[in-house]
Amino acid sequence: MKKIVVAGAGIGGLVAAINLAKKGFDITIYESKDRSELGHDWCDTVYKPSFPEAGIPLPTPEHFTPYRVMSCRGPKKNIKVVAKRSDRIFEEVAYIDRKFLAEYLADLAEKNGVKFIFGVRVLSPVIENGFVTGLKVLLYGKEKEIRADLVIDAAGIDSPVRKNLPKSFGIENEVKAEETLFTYRAYFARKSDEVTDPRYNTYFYHCRRASIDWVITEDEHIDVLVTGFGSLTKSAIEAAVADFQKDYPYIDTDKILRGGTTSRIPLRKSLPLFVGNGYAAVGDSAIMIEPLSGSGVRLSFGGGKILADTVTEIDGKYSLEKLWKYQYRYFKECGEDQISVDIIKSVLTSIDADDMDYLFETEVLGAKEFAETGSAKYTANELLQKVAAIAKRPKLLKPLANAGMSIINSTLACNAMPENYSVQAVENWIKLYKKI
Ligand SMILES: Cc1cc2nc3c(=O)[nH]c(=O)nc-3n(C[C@H](O)[C@H](O)[C@H](O)COP(=O)(O)OP(=O)(O)OC[C@H]3O[C@@H](n4cnc5c(N)ncnc54)[C@H](O)[C@@H]3O)c2cc1C
């Protein structure tokens, strides 16, 4: 029986482990936290069809709360754009408690025979003759090497496995700060029963920082998200929360009910290479993220299932050549769509708060843009109006021209991705992909 070890109980790793265990693989997950600490301490939106598509039974309806209509504001806050969402979004997207989700997947994994070792820190991969052959872990204060036929890396943005892969693997070890969304999230208590209409309010460049923040008024708490593209200091968090408190005086900033922690989301298209000899990354470790919303659950589910299906089909050693099929399938089924979103994100993060106000005021950013990412359809007149508004602000022309170049390069890269691995073909493709 093939032995597979998973570094970290990340979502994609759990999904892969469940599907592989069902096929009889011997799977052990090494997780640094205790079981009760798994999962973020808040609720997030998830795409419900991801569950059956990834071979995971959909949790029962009481575990979901309905998706809310979002209103979006620029830095001046004076313009409120209410995004139009299709009925499909309201049916398919819902909030789920991340603690429940982590426990649900861990429980399912165990029922299917996956073994867990909690409270053990993965330190690095074990490398022999150019192959990852296991994990070095810190167990009860002692370093130990665990051998396996395949290492699945589901240890998130700062994975010590990815970070310590030798340069010869050609895998980017670090996620750069400028490709990262720094976050602070807290559920604050309420001082009164007051509610805003709409309840879900997103702020672009709140406090004139490059950020996407929000305030969501729920019956039991106020959900506050403060972010920063590339960095987020303690004083910036405090200033943002204080500013929200002025607009929403019923936020009890002295009483945090859940969360109150900082985290990081890798906000870019997936890594150009996330497989190697004996190694496959999934989830945040491979950067399976929607680069504007920061949503990673749907793509991690997709990645986990594709990884399990590919591994099941592999005979013999888990070589880079064979695991490339996983990366290729992920890219074609999930990753390609994220490129255009990443280009939009790059434009939005390369401008300043004044530009952002201008985009709101001239309706370059309006209900259509916030409707469903990447799905806006324009009449020729609407498009002309937007182009004319951008043309009147020369500062915006450079990021726009860069985006135009990226769109051309993305078409080239998507068409050129080799289905079968060869050193030269993949190297050439990576060069194209990095140019986007
Ligand atoms: C504030 C915030 C809001 C978000 N909102 C949404 C949303 O609404 N919808 C959505 O789809 N996504 C959302 N995301 C993103 C989503 O959480 C991730 O993309 C998704 O969970 C995939 O991450 P992961 O499971 O791969 O990694 P992680 O969640 O980082 O999991 C990695 C696991 O590996 C473990 N680990 C790390 N290092 C080690 C080590 N050395 N040894 C052993 N174990 C280790 C960790 O303890 C953890 O359990 C949000 C993220 C944040 C921070």
The ligand as an SDF file (V2000), in Angstrom:
LIG
                    3D

 53 58  0  0  0  0  0  0  0  0999 V2000
   -9.5430   36.7310    7.0660 C   0  0  0  0  0  0  0  0  0  0  0  0
   -9.7140   35.6430    6.0410 C   0  0  0  0  0  0  0  0  0  0  0  0
  -10.9270   35.5380    5.3850 C   0  0  0  0  0  0  0  0  0  0  0  0
  -11.1190   34.5590    4.4200 C   0  0  0  0  0  0  0  0  0  0  0  0
  -12.3410   34.4530    3.8100 N   0  0  0  0  0  0  0  0  0  0  0  0
  -12.5660   33.4690    2.9320 C   0  0  0  0  0  0  0  0  0  0  0  0
  -13.8720   33.2700    2.3710 C   0  0  0  0  0  0  0  0  0  0  0  0
  -14.8290   33.9880    2.6800 O   0  0  0  0  0  0  0  0  0  0  0  0
  -14.0420   32.2540    1.5060 N   0  0  0  0  0  0  0  0  0  0  0  0
  -13.0140   31.4380    1.1490 C   0  0  0  0  0  0  0  0  0  0  0  0
  -13.2290   30.5530    0.3340 O   0  0  0  0  0  0  0  0  0  0  0  0
  -11.7680   31.5990    1.6550 N   0  0  0  0  0  0  0  0  0  0  0  0
  -11.5160   32.5780    2.5390 C   0  0  0  0  0  0  0  0  0  0  0  0
  -10.2550   32.7380    3.0790 N   0  0  0  0  0  0  0  0  0  0  0  0
   -9.1220   31.9460    2.5380 C   0  0  0  0  0  0  0  0  0  0  0  0
   -9.1430   30.5330    3.0430 C   0  0  0  0  0  0  0  0  0  0  0  0
   -9.1610   30.5500    4.4460 O   0  0  0  0  0  0  0  0  0  0  0  0
   -7.9180   29.7590    2.5380 C   0  0  0  0  0  0  0  0  0  0  0  0
   -7.6060   30.0810    1.2170 O   0  0  0  0  0  0  0  0  0  0  0  0
   -8.2180   28.2630    2.6020 C   0  0  0  0  0  0  0  0  0  0  0  0
   -8.5120   27.8860    3.8940 O   0  0  0  0  0  0  0  0  0  0  0  0
   -7.0450   27.4200    2.1100 C   0  0  0  0  0  0  0  0  0  0  0  0
   -5.9680   27.5350    2.9960 O   0  0  0  0  0  0  0  0  0  0  0  0
   -5.2100   26.1970    3.4440 P   0  0  0  0  0  0  0  0  0  0  0  0
   -6.1970   25.3030    4.0740 O   0  0  0  0  0  0  0  0  0  0  0  0
   -4.4410   25.7010    2.2900 O   0  0  0  0  0  0  0  0  0  0  0  0
   -4.1750   26.7710    4.4830 O   0  0  0  0  0  0  0  0  0  0  0  0
   -4.3950   27.1060    6.0410 P   0  0  0  0  0  0  0  0  0  0  0  0
   -5.7990   27.4820    6.3200 O   0  0  0  0  0  0  0  0  0  0  0  0
   -3.3250   28.0760    6.3700 O   0  0  0  0  0  0  0  0  0  0  0  0
   -4.1100   25.7150    6.7260 O   0  0  0  0  0  0  0  0  0  0  0  0
   -2.7940   25.2350    6.8830 C   0  0  0  0  0  0  0  0  0  0  0  0
   -2.7410   24.2280    7.9940 C   0  0  0  0  0  0  0  0  0  0  0  0
   -1.4030   23.7850    8.1170 O   0  0  0  0  0  0  0  0  0  0  0  0
   -1.0030   23.8700    9.4800 C   0  0  0  0  0  0  0  0  0  0  0  0
    0.4420   24.1390    9.5170 N   0  0  0  0  0  0  0  0  0  0  0  0
    1.0690   25.2740    9.1430 C   0  0  0  0  0  0  0  0  0  0  0  0
    2.3850   25.1680    9.3600 N   0  0  0  0  0  0  0  0  0  0  0  0
    2.5840   23.9280    9.8860 C   0  0  0  0  0  0  0  0  0  0  0  0
    3.7420   23.2270   10.3370 C   0  0  0  0  0  0  0  0  0  0  0  0
    4.9650   23.7670   10.3040 N   0  0  0  0  0  0  0  0  0  0  0  0
    3.5940   21.9690   10.7950 N   0  0  0  0  0  0  0  0  0  0  0  0
    2.3610   21.3870   10.8450 C   0  0  0  0  0  0  0  0  0  0  0  0
    1.2260   22.0180   10.4650 N   0  0  0  0  0  0  0  0  0  0  0  0
    1.3420   23.2680    9.9790 C   0  0  0  0  0  0  0  0  0  0  0  0
   -1.8200   25.0150   10.0690 C   0  0  0  0  0  0  0  0  0  0  0  0
   -1.9160   24.9260   11.4550 O   0  0  0  0  0  0  0  0  0  0  0  0
   -3.1500   24.8180    9.3460 C   0  0  0  0  0  0  0  0  0  0  0  0
   -3.9780   23.9300   10.0290 O   0  0  0  0  0  0  0  0  0  0  0  0
  -10.0480   33.6740    4.0790 C   0  0  0  0  0  0  0  0  0  0  0  0
   -8.8190   33.7780    4.7660 C   0  0  0  0  0  0  0  0  0  0  0  0
   -8.6550   34.7430    5.7440 C   0  0  0  0  0  0  0  0  0  0  0  0
   -7.3260   34.8440    6.4590 C   0  0  0  0  0  0  0  0  0  0  0  0
  1  2  1  0
  2  3  1  0
  2 52  2  0
  3  4  2  0
  4  5  1  0
  4 50  1  0
  5  6  2  0
  6  7  1  0
  6 13  1  0
  7  8  2  0
  7  9  1  0
  9 10  1  0
 10 11  2  0
 10 12  1  0
 12 13  2  0
 13 14  1  0
 14 15  1  0
 14 50  1  0
 15 16  1  0
 16 17  1  0
 16 18  1  0
 18 19  1  0
 18 20  1  0
 20 21  1  0
 20 22  1  0
 22 23  1  0
 23 24  1  0
 24 25  2  0
 24 26  1  0
 24 27  1  0
 27 28  1  0
 28 29  2  0
 28 30  1  0
 28 31  1  0
 31 32  1  0
 32 33  1  0
 33 34  1  0
 33 48  1  0
 34 35  1  0
 35 36  1  0
 35 46  1  0
 36 37  1  0
 36 45  1  0
 37 38  2  0
 38 39  1  0
 39 40  1  0
 39 45  2  0
 40 41  1  0
 40 42  2  0
 42 43  1  0
 43 44  2  0
 44 45  1  0
 46 47  1  0
 46 48  1  0
 48 49  1  0
 50 51  2  0
 51 52  1  0
 52 53  1  0
M  END
$$$$
